[in-house]
Amino acid sequence: MSAFTLMIQGTTSDAGKSILVTGLCRVLKKRGINVAPFKPQNMALNSAISSDGGEIGRAQAVQAQACGLEPHSDMNPVLLKPNTDIGAQVIIHGKVLLDMDAKSFHDYKSVAMTAVLESHQRLNNQYDVIMVEGAGSPAEINLRDRDIANMGFAEAVDCPVILIADIDRGGVFAHLVGTLDLLSSSEQNRIKGFIINRFRGDISLLQPGLDWLEEKTSKPVLGVLPYLHGLHIEAEDAINTQLFNNKQGNSLKVICPVLPRLSNHTDFDILRLHPQVDFEFITHNSPIPPCDLIILPGSKSVRSDLDFLLQNNWREHLQKHLRYGGKVIGICGGFQMLGNKIHDPSGIEGSAGSSDGFGFFDMHTTLKKYKQLHNKTGYLCLNNAKVSGYEIHAGISEGSALERPAVISNDIHDGAISFDNNILGSYFHGLFNEDEACIALLEWAGLRQVESIDYLDLQDKEIDRLAIAIEEHLDMSAIMKLIQ
């Protein structure tokens, strides 16, 4: 068995590659085609646990869902999780290799390509079609040498490419033509057509530009996707601003600081979509508003993000918030920050050393070399509500605070609840995703008569909505010819 591979590349980051691959995966699945997603190299702090116990980009887990598959580490063989501006944790086939700075990883790419091709071959042996997502732009000249994320991969496996650009950013024709001009002749020949994303307005006004583009490049425009207002597909990395939905009235006000190395912010998508929750991410130097619940999120660099919060007066704000009866939740790195100390003796996430935490829980956390990577289910100790999620953390927490756990999973205690019942911490990502758990936590935070939301069903319906738009607005007959 040998699969056909089709690759989606973008003129920029956030051009719509992840969205398009997700939607095409669902379209092909609905047509009875055995399809799998693939991203050779991903750089993201939003990650997921694969069925084989590895760590991959969150976007590939969503794309696997679109295919009706369990995510597997082969779907994203190289994952980079930035922990500084010039360095990242390198994850190969789902397992942490080591930390590298940008130059060291560039030198390592020829080795990483072997891992990429091994994963692609394994998928090639199992599926009819492999839908591949590129990273960034293929026209990043400084990264062309030993490229494994875009044209370097496409050339290695000899696959066709569709190029997508975001018209909402402006300059869409310059993006497409400029990208094409910066490619080699063989790479230009590999691009079989263009897709324009996030168009608003009268398509007839765009038609002269589309005609010019086809005449200029001798390549077809395969379609123009409209701006899908309110579309919720979990973000690959950047916070999806379409979900900013400040609500008024009797809603519960929830805030969360945007940390420099914030990880897995998709934990809070369900809250941002909830009709009774006014959720707000608090960015650097923004005023901190009064609220009912503060959530400290996960972090890829816990001690440095803790220092960021301390420098921005979050200790004083948390203390005041609790004095006035507010509630606090810490998830993963945010949970670790609520303790007395965080120790990193081996420099796992930066320079070796220890930091004082906020001191709300009598516990300390030590960062270890090997990560805890688990998909888990259990129940909240608040009211036995079902909870499901996943753990991705290097820290091991110890202390008397853990004698009052927040979650019990297979008889193993997780997290903590304070004696006054106002602070809760857990290592569970996805803490709010189960309807029972979401209701229980929002009631604990002060919301009354909480509405029920089936978040998993909502996710699937949004993927279907995207697939319908693709069927309607793209030339699927031309795309199907590419994969046949």
N, C-alpha and C positions, 0 to 999 in steps of 0.2 A: 504494500500500500504506500502511495506517495501523495502527499497533500499538495494543493496549489497555494502559493503564498502571495498575498497582496499587501502592500505596505502603504500606510497613510503618513505622509510627512507634512509639516506645517512651515509657513514662512516665518513664524515667530513662536515663542512659548505662548500657551493659552489661545492658540488660533482655532482650536476645536478638534484636535487630533483624538484626544481621549473620548470625547462625546461622539465623534463620527465612528470610531471603532466600536464603541458600545452599541450604537444604533445599528450599524451594519451587522454586528454579531447577532442581534435579535432578529433582524430581517432574514438573515440566512437560516437561523434556527427555525423560524416560522415556515420557511420554505423546505424544511426537512433536510437541510444540509448539516453535516457533522462538522461544526466549526469551533475553533479554539482561538483565544487571544494570545498575543505575544508582544512583549516590549523588551528588546535586547538590553537596554540600559535605562534605568529610571533614577532620577534624583528627586527625592521627596521625603518629607517627614510624616506623611500619612501612609501608614503601612497596615498590612493585614497578615494573619497567620494562615498558611496554606494547609491543605489536607495532609501533606506529608511532614508537617511540623516546621516548615521554614517561614521566612519573613519575605514578603513581596510588597510591591506598591499597591496602595489601596485601589487605584484605578483598575489594575488588572483583576482584582477580586470582583469588582463591579462588572467588568467585562465578562468574567467567567459566569457570573450570575445571568448576564444577558444571553449566554450560550446554554444555560441550564446545566452548568458544570460546577463542581467543587474547584476552588482555586488550587493551583499546584505551583511549586517553586519554579518549574520549567517555564511558566508563563512570564516570568520576569527574572532571568538568571543573574542579572547584575543590578543591585540596588545600592545607591549612594545616599546616606543619611548625613547631611551636613551638621557638624558640631562646632565649626568656626567658619569665618568668612573664606578661609583658604583650605579647609580640611574637611574630611568626611569619613564616616565609618563605611567600610566597603563590605558588602554582603554578596557572597557568591553562592548560587544554588540554594538560597534561603538561609545560609549560615554566615555568621560574622567571620570575616577573614582578618582584618586589622584596620587601623586608622591610617589614612594616607593624606598627604597634602596634594594639591591639584597637580603639581609637576610629577610627583611620584606615581599618581594614578595614570597620568598620561603615558608614562614610561611602561606601565603595567598593562596597557590596553591590549597588546598583542597576546598576552596570556589570557586576559578576560575574554577575548574573541573566541578562544577555544571553548570556554564554558558556554558562551552564547550559541555557538554552532552545535555543541552537544545537545543543548536543550531543544534547539530548533529541530534537530534530527529526531529526537524522541517524540516530539509533537507530530512531526512529519509522518511518523510511522503509525499514528493513532487516529488522525483526523483527515477529513476531506479538504478543508480549507483552513489556513492559518491567517488570521487578520492581525497585521503587525502595526504597532504604533511607534513612530519615530520619537525623537526627543529634541526640544528646542527647534533649531533650524538647520537644514543641510548646508546652508550658505555661511556658516560661522567659520571663516577662513582659518582662524587660529586653531581650530579643533579638527581640521580636515585630516591631518596626518594620523594614521592609525585609528580612524573613526570606526566605532562599533555600533553607534546609535542610529545613524541615518544611512547615507549612501554607501558607507563602508560595508554595512551589513547587506544592503540591497544588492550591491555588486557581488558580494561573496556568495549569496544564494541565488543570484540572477532572477530577481523578482521585479514585477512592474510596480510603479509608484503613482499614487494620486496626491496632488499638492493642494492643501487647504489653506485659506487665508481668511482673516476676520475683517469684514468691511466696517464693523462698528468702531474699530480703532482709527479708521481713515487711511487713505493711501493704499487701498487694496491692490490697484493695478500696478503701482510701483513695487509693492511687496512681491507680487507674483512674477513680474517681468525681471525685477532685480535679482530675485532668488534664482530664476532660471539662468540668467546671464552669468552668475557666479559659479555655475556648475560646469564640469567637464562635458565634452560632447557625448561621451557614453552615458553619463548621468542624465543629461538632458533628454537623450533618447529613451531613457528608462521612465520618464514622467509621461503618463498616458492621458492626463487630463487634469483640470482644475475644478475645485469646489469652492464656492464663496459662502461664508458662514455669517450668521447673525444680520441678515438684511432686514431693514425696516422700510416700508413705503411701497410705492408703485413700481413694480418690476419693469414696466415699460420704460421708465426713466433710466433704468440701468442697462437696457438692451443695447444702446449704441456702444457702451463700454465693453460689453461682452463680445459684440461683433468685432470691435477693434482688437481685443485681446486674442481672439481666435485667429484673426488675420495676421497679427504681429508675430505670434508664436507657432502657428500651424498646429495648435493643440486644442482639443475641444474643451468647452466648459461643460462639466458633467452635471451641473445643477447649482442652484442658489438656495441655501437653507434659510428660512426666515428666523428672525429673532423670536425664540420661544419663551415668552414671558413666564417667569416663575418656574421654569424647568428645574427640577431637582434631580441631578445626578451627582453622587458624592464626588467632591473635588479631589483631583490628583494631589494638589499641594496647596495652592493659594486659596484663601478664604473666598467663597462664592458670594459676591456682593449682591447678587439677585435675591439672596435669602434675608437681607436686612429688612426686617418687617416690624419696626417699632409699633406696638399696639397701645391703645389707650383704654380707659375704663377700668374694669375690675380684674385686669390681667395681673399675673404674678411677674414682678420685675426681677430679671436674672441678669447678672453681669459676669463677664469673664475677661481677665486681662490678656492682651495679645503679647505673649512672650517672644523674645528674639528667636528662640528655638522651639516654639510651640509645636507639639506633635499631636497628630490624630484629632484635629479640631472637628472632624466629622462626628465625634462623640456627641456633639451638641446640635446636629442638624435637626433632630426630632424636636428639640426645644424651640429652635428658630422657626419651625413650621407649625408648631402647636398654636391653635387659635386663642388659647388663654394665657400664653406666655409672651411677655415682652422681653426678648433676649437681646443683649447688646454686648458686642466685643469692645473692650476699652483699649484703645491704642495709646501709644506713648504720648505723654503730655496732654492727653484728653482729660477733662474733668471727670471725677469718679462720682456718679450720681447715687442718691439713696436707692436702696433696693431691698428685696426680700431675701435673695439668695446670691451669694458669691461662689463661683466655681473656679478653683485653681486647676488648670488643665495639665495634660502631660507635657513633658519637656525632653528634648534630646540632650540637653546640657543643664542638668538640674541645678548645680551649684551656681553657675553663672546666671541662670534665669532667676534664681532666688535672690542673688545680689542685685539684679535689675529691679525686682519688686521692692527690695529694701530701699534702694536709692530713690524709688518713686513713691515712698511713704505708704506702701501697702500694709506694713505692720500696724501703723497707727489707724489706718482705715479699717482693717479687719477687727481690731480691738474695739473701736467705736461701734462698728456694725454689730458685733456680738453683744455689746452692752445694751444696745437698743432692741435686742431680741431677734436679730437676723440670723439666718442659717448659713453655714459654710460647707461646701463639699470639695474635697481634694481627690483628683483622679491620677493615679500612677505617680508621675513626678510631683504633681501638686499635693498628693497625699504625703509623699516623703518630706516636702517642705513644711508640713504641719507639725513635724516632730521636733525633738530637741537638737539633733545633730545629723549632718550628712557627711559621711567619710568617703573619700576617694583615694585610698592609699596608693593605688597603682596608676593613677592618672587615666582612668577609663574614659572619662568625658572631658578631659582638659588637664590642667596642671594638678599634680597630686596635692592632697591636703584635706582639710575639714572645714565645714561651715556650720554656723549656728542656724538652726531652723526657727520657725515662728514660735515653737514651744507650746503649742496647744495640745499636743499628744505627748505622753511620756514614752517616747521611743526614740531609737536612733536607727539610721540606715547606712549600710556599707555597700558600696558599689563593687560588684564582682566581675570577673572577666567574662563569664558565660551568662548569656541572657536567659531569662525565663520566657519561653515561647509556648503558649498554650491557648487553644480554644476551650472555653469553659462554660458550664452552666451551674446554677445553684439557686439559692433563695436569699432574699434580703432578710436580715434579722429584725427589721422594723415590723414586718407583718407577714413574713413567709411568702412574699411575692416572688414569682419566678424571675430570674435574671439570667441573661446569657451574654457572653462577650468574649474577650480575649486578653491575655496578658503579654506585654512586651516590655520587659524591664531588666536592668542589670542590678538593681538594688535589692538587698535583703534587709527587711525591717525587723527589729526586735525591741521588746519592751512591754511594760505592764499594760499600756493602752490597748494592745492587741488581745487582751483578755475579754474585751467587749467588741467582738467582731461586727463588721457591717454585712458581710456575706459569708455563707457557708456553702462550700462546693465539695461534694464527695467527702464530707466530714472534715474537710480542711478549712480552717478559719482564714478569712481574708479581711484586711482593713481594720477599721476601728470606728466606734461611736463614742463621743464624749459622755461623761457622767451627766451633764446637764441636757444631753440630747440635742445640742445645737450644732455640733460639728460631726461630719461623717467623712471618712476617707476609705478609698478602695483602690486596688490595682486593676479592677475590671474596666477595660475600655468597652464602650457600648452599654454602659450601665443603664441608660434610659431607653434602649431600643425595644425591650419587651414591654408590651402595653401594661401588664400588671406592675412591673417595676417603675415605669414612668408615673403611673397614677400614685403609687405609694410614695415616691420621692417628692412629687409635687404637693401632695397632701401634707407630708412632713414639713415642707417648706412654707405651708400656709395657704395653699389654694384649696378652695372648696368646690365640690361638685365637679370634679375633674372630668373632662371629656376623654373618651377612649379614642386612641389612634393606633391603627395597625400599620406600624412603620414599614415592616417588611413588604406588606402588600402595596403600600404607597410607593416604595422604591420600584417595585415591579411594574406598576401602572405607569410610572414616569418613563421607564425604559420603553414600554409599549408606545407611549405617546411620541417619543423620539423616533421610534421605528416607523410609525405611521407618517410622520413628517418627511422622513427620508424616502419612503415609497412614493410619496406625493410629489416631492420637489426635486429629486435626483433622477438622472437617467439610469434607472436600475438595469435596463436591458443592456446598455453599454458596459456597466460595471459587471454584470453577470458574464458577459463575453470575456472580460479580463480574467475571471476565475474559472472559465471552462476551457 
